[in-house]
Amino acid sequence: MSPLWRDEIGVHLTPRKLHMIRMKRGVKPVLVAEQEEAFTPSQANDWTPALQALEGMLAQPGWRGAQLRVVAADSWARYAIVPWVAELSSTEERVAHARQMLAGAYGDAVSDWEVRLSEVPPGSPRVACTIPRALLESLRAVCNSQNVRLASLQPQLVCAYENWRHRLPAAGGWFVSVEETTLAAARIGRDGWDRVYSVRIGSDWPRELKRLQTFGRLVNTSSDEGQVFVDAPQAWREVAGAAGQDLQWLEEESGPQTTLQRLARARRLAA
């Protein structure tokens, strides 16, 4: 079967939930299965329950024979903006520089994590993202055990931004993605992200949105550039109340959707 027509499984992994969809590929991809499983990890940010649940699902007949596109919660990711340095001529040097920036921001805890850099034109800053190497190795082990291909792995903020970027301004404003325990935000500059912000949240997450909204207005001369565009579960918009009145809640569009766009929609409606 051609890779263009192979079924895809979208997987959203968080410390407390596993959400999966299966898309039958074709001219018009069709959602053929959806599953959500909740659990309580013994330790905060433990990915073991989520991966055990994923492995169990992939062993079932209805979830076999498809490649995976995985989105990992931002509670497992760390970000940094890495300035362009012309003297760094190789990928290895640029990754080493990014690792130094991440270690300076987050300490030795991320020293052995996997690092990835965004692709940008020469002269522009890059976005560096790092996730635990042990998480990536464990995910690959699950895929190998079930004989499935891992087509992609993205952290939540990056995936959500790619899904919505056609609706965002070319520069100015914040893009915010909200999960159950994490709020992550990117400030959109003329050359891509110029700031990134992530924080653990609880029931007071609307306060964090309000802080970003206020901050955006303070640092920009135009009110349009201070807008905050929010990707969040549908039900949480009501929880935001007055704190969300001036926020730009991103709404679903009609038309075909990729596996990751359909996965994001299922997650927002189910939360």
Phi and psi in degrees as a GROMACS rama.xvg file:
@    title "Ramachandran Plot"
@    xaxis  label "Phi"
@    yaxis  label "Psi"
@TYPE xy
-63.4282  139.392  SER-2
-56.0273  -27.5371  PRO-3
-67.6128  -21.1942  LEU-4
-111.865  3.91845  TRP-5
-74.2932  136.776  ARG-6
-57.661  149.801  ASP-7
-124.688  144.411  GLU-8
-112.537  123.66  ILE-9
-94.2812  131.726  GLY-10
-127.286  125.215  VAL-11
-111.382  115.152  HIS-12
-104.38  127.969  LEU-13
-135.262  166.525  THR-14
-61.6582  -21.1388  PRO-15
-117.132  -9.7255  ARG-16
-146.558  149.371  LYS-17
-121.839  125.975  LEU-18
-124.006  129.802  HIS-19
-132.243  142.799  MET-20
-132.211  154.961  ILE-21
-123.093  127.687  ARG-22
-110.538  125.227  MET-23
-82.5451  120.59  LYS-24
-80.7705  155.546  ARG-25
164.694  -165.373  GLY-26
-57.6829  -40.1285  VAL-27
-125.766  95.2936  LYS-28
-55.6826  141.187  PRO-29
-124.1  135.473  VAL-30
-74.2252  121.971  LEU-31
-116.365  -12.7138  VAL-32
-158.702  148.325  ALA-33
-148.357  139.049  GLU-34
-147.683  139.447  GLN-35
-130.893  138.944  GLU-36
-136.34  133.115  GLU-37
-111.117  151.683  ALA-38
-156.319  169.84  PHE-39
-120.534  107.782  THR-40
-69.3636  150.046  PRO-41
-72.343  -24.3558  SER-42
-132.939  147.546  GLN-43
-59.5139  136.502  ALA-44
66.404  18.017  ASN-45
-74.9146  123.799  ASP-46
-91.3063  -4.32588  TRP-47
-58.6498  -48.4043  THR-48
-60.0912  -39.9746  PRO-49
-64.5829  -42.8496  ALA-50
-72.9593  -32.6521  LEU-51
-64.6198  -42.0618  GLN-52
-64.1848  -40.889  ALA-53
-62.3815  -45.3393  LEU-54
-61.7524  -40.9364  GLU-55
-63.238  -39.1509  GLY-56
-68.2153  -42.4818  MET-57
-66.5215  -19.8421  LEU-58
-78.4414  -13.6945  ALA-59
-81.8072  145.865  GLN-60
-54.3216  -39.0591  PRO-61
-69.6852  -9.34079  GLY-62
-117.395  11.5804  TRP-63
-89.8343  164.909  ARG-64
70.5826  32.4896  GLY-65
-142.78  152.47  ALA-66
-86.053  156.542  GLN-67
-105.1  141.082  LEU-68
-122.649  114.275  ARG-69
-109.82  136.059  VAL-70
-115.558  124.733  VAL-71
-104.043  140.677  ALA-72
-58.0639  147.271  ALA-73
-68.712  -12.9458  ASP-74
-65.4538  -18.2779  SER-75
-101.246  1.46353  TRP-76
-116.069  153.387  ALA-77
-133.232  145.402  ARG-78
-127.944  155.982  TYR-79
-154.852  149.391  ALA-80
-93.6796  123.755  ILE-81
-109.091  116.53  VAL-82
-66.1055  152.694  PRO-83
-70.6218  132.484  TRP-84
-125.772  110.279  VAL-85
-61.9341  -29.5129  ALA-86
-70.4987  -15.7841  GLU-87
-86.2654  107.836  LEU-88
-101.48  -14.1103  SER-89
-119.431  161.061  SER-90
-61.0939  -40.7278  THR-91
-60.4624  -42.1395  GLU-92
-66.8033  -40.4663  GLU-93
-67.0266  -39.1186  ARG-94
-66.3398  -39.9314  VAL-95
-62.3893  -40.9891  ALA-96
-63.4064  -43.6691  HIS-97
-62.3301  -39.8097  ALA-98
-62.3245  -38.2893  ARG-99
-63.9807  -41.8878  GLN-100
-62.9568  -43.5279  MET-101
-66.2837  -40.905  LEU-102
-65.496  -35.9418  ALA-103
-65.221  -31.9758  GLY-104
-85.1431  -36.0323  ALA-105
-119.676  -4.7036  TYR-106
86.0715  -172.522  GLY-107
-68.3982  -14.1821  ASP-108
-58.7595  -26.8684  ALA-109
-104.043  12.8701  VAL-110
-63.9534  -31.4186  SER-111
-109.779  17.6244  ASP-112
-79.3621  160.335  TRP-113
-76.3345  133.091  GLU-114
-116.48  134.241  VAL-115
-129.755  146.509  ARG-116
-119.069  142.465  LEU-117
-70.9725  154.611  SER-118
-90.1479  123.027  GLU-119
-139.467  161.121  VAL-120
-66.332  153.201  PRO-121
-54.3231  137.019  PRO-122
97.9814  -14.6147  GLY-123
-96.4912  148.909  SER-124
-67.8794  154.224  PRO-125
-110.885  156.279  ARG-126
-97.0639  125.308  VAL-127
-104.054  134.964  ALA-128
-128.556  140.857  CYS-129
-135.32  140.966  THR-130
-132.128  158.928  ILE-131
-59.059  131.264  PRO-132
-62.1377  -34.3575  ARG-133
-64.5681  -34.8344  ALA-134
-64.6543  -46.1658  LEU-135
-63.0697  -43.0338  LEU-136
-65.1313  -39.1533  GLU-137
-66.3982  -39.8206  SER-138
-64.435  -43.0014  LEU-139
-63.4206  -36.8812  ARG-140
-64.3114  -39.201  ALA-141
-62.9212  -44.9382  VAL-142
-61.6267  -42.6535  CYS-143
-65.2096  -39.3138  ASN-144
-66.1179  -28.108  SER-145
-105.408  6.45378  GLN-146
56.2106  48.0428  ASN-147
-121.685  154.636  VAL-148
-95.031  131.874  ARG-149
-87.2246  101.585  LEU-150
-77.6805  -33.59  ALA-151
-161.514  154.067  SER-152
-139.297  121.849  LEU-153
-133.522  145.24  GLN-154
-73.4841  158.903  PRO-155
-56.6701  -47.5534  GLN-156
-61.5004  -43.8189  LEU-157
-65.1868  -45.4985  VAL-158
-63.2456  -46.009  CYS-159
-62.5018  -41.2357  ALA-160
-61.7994  -44.2277  TYR-161
-63.6045  -36.1518  GLU-162
-66.5045  -32.6554  ASN-163
-108.388  -3.22151  TRP-164
-60.008  -27.0868  ARG-165
-68.4996  -13.4583  HIS-166
-103.242  1.27841  ARG-167
-104.725  155.254  LEU-168
-67.3132  156.195  PRO-169
-66.5768  -28.3309  ALA-170
-157.701  151.375  ALA-171
89.6965  146.423  GLY-172
91.9252  167.642  GLY-173
-114.334  142.52  TRP-174
-108.57  127.349  PHE-175
-123.191  132.369  VAL-176
-118.391  127.692  SER-177
-114.453  130.381  VAL-178
-119.644  -175.252  GLU-179
-60.2384  -39.36  GLU-180
-123.871  2.01163  THR-181
-140.45  138.601  THR-182
-116.57  124.99  LEU-183
-126.841  141.205  ALA-184
-142.182  146.203  ALA-185
-124.231  133.337  ALA-186
-88.9925  123.747  ARG-187
-87.5785  114.252  ILE-188
-104.185  -178.788  GLY-189
-67.4483  -25.6303  ARG-190
-112.065  27.0288  ASP-191
108.413  -156.908  GLY-192
-66.2727  135.7  TRP-193
-117.511  -7.40233  ASP-194
-148.871  152.233  ARG-195
-141.933  144.974  VAL-196
-143.474  132.907  TYR-197
-144.39  138.877  SER-198
-150.698  144.79  VAL-199
-75.2532  140.977  ARG-200
-131.564  163.41  ILE-201
-127.612  -137.329  GLY-202
-73.4185  -10.2587  SER-203
-95.5287  22.8197  ASP-204
-59.2104  -29.5064  TRP-205
-58.9008  -29.6404  PRO-206
-64.2908  -37.2801  ARG-207
-66.2973  -38.0421  GLU-208
-63.8114  -40.1819  LEU-209
-64.744  -37.5063  LYS-210
-61.2809  -44.6608  ARG-211
-64.6754  -39.4749  LEU-212
-61.9927  -46.2889  GLN-213
-65.4256  -43.2567  THR-214
-62.2239  -42.5763  PHE-215
-59.1298  -39.4136  GLY-216
-71.9875  -32.576  ARG-217
-70.9162  -34.0651  LEU-218
-92.6301  -3.045  VAL-219
-121.38  150.333  ASN-220
-85.9667  -18.892  THR-221
-109.943  135.151  SER-222
-64.7087  -30.1446  SER-223
-61.9349  -35.5696  ASP-224
-76.7112  -10.0101  GLU-225
-96.035  9.13549  GLY-226
-68.1862  149.455  GLN-227
-118.821  115.764  VAL-228
-97.7991  126.232  PHE-229
-118.248  127.592  VAL-230
-106.329  112.892  ASP-231
-152.213  160.051  ALA-232
-55.7696  142.621  PRO-233
-54.6706  -44.7784  GLN-234
-68.3002  -23.1095  ALA-235
-74.9437  -15.3582  TRP-236
-64.3101  -35.9673  ARG-237
-69.6787  -35.8673  GLU-238
-63.263  -34.7766  VAL-239
-61.3797  -33.9113  ALA-240
57.1986  -134.683  GLY-241
-62.7954  -27.6977  ALA-242
-66.5815  -17.826  ALA-243
-105.227  8.9766  GLY-244
-62.9957  -37.0357  GLN-245
-100.15  7.81847  ASP-246
-85.535  151.778  LEU-247
-96.0153  91.1883  GLN-248
-73.7934  122.985  TRP-249
-77.7829  123.253  LEU-250
-101.202  152.996  GLU-251
-66.9491  147.713  GLU-252
-110.659  152.665  GLU-253
-80.6078  161.712  SER-254
115.289  174.707  GLY-255
-60.343  147.826  PRO-256
-130.754  146.763  GLN-257
-72.4921  171.468  THR-258
-58.7709  -43.4996  THR-259
-72.0494  -34.1883  LEU-260
-66.4476  -41.0329  GLN-261
-68.5477  -36.2069  ARG-262
-63.1231  -44.2087  LEU-263
-62.5263  -40.2502  ALA-264
-62.9761  -44.5006  ARG-265
-62.42  -39.925  ALA-266
-64.9955  -43.2135  ARG-267
-65.6354  -37.2926  ARG-268
-76.4425  -28.2703  LEU-269
-85.2111  -25.6376  ALA-270
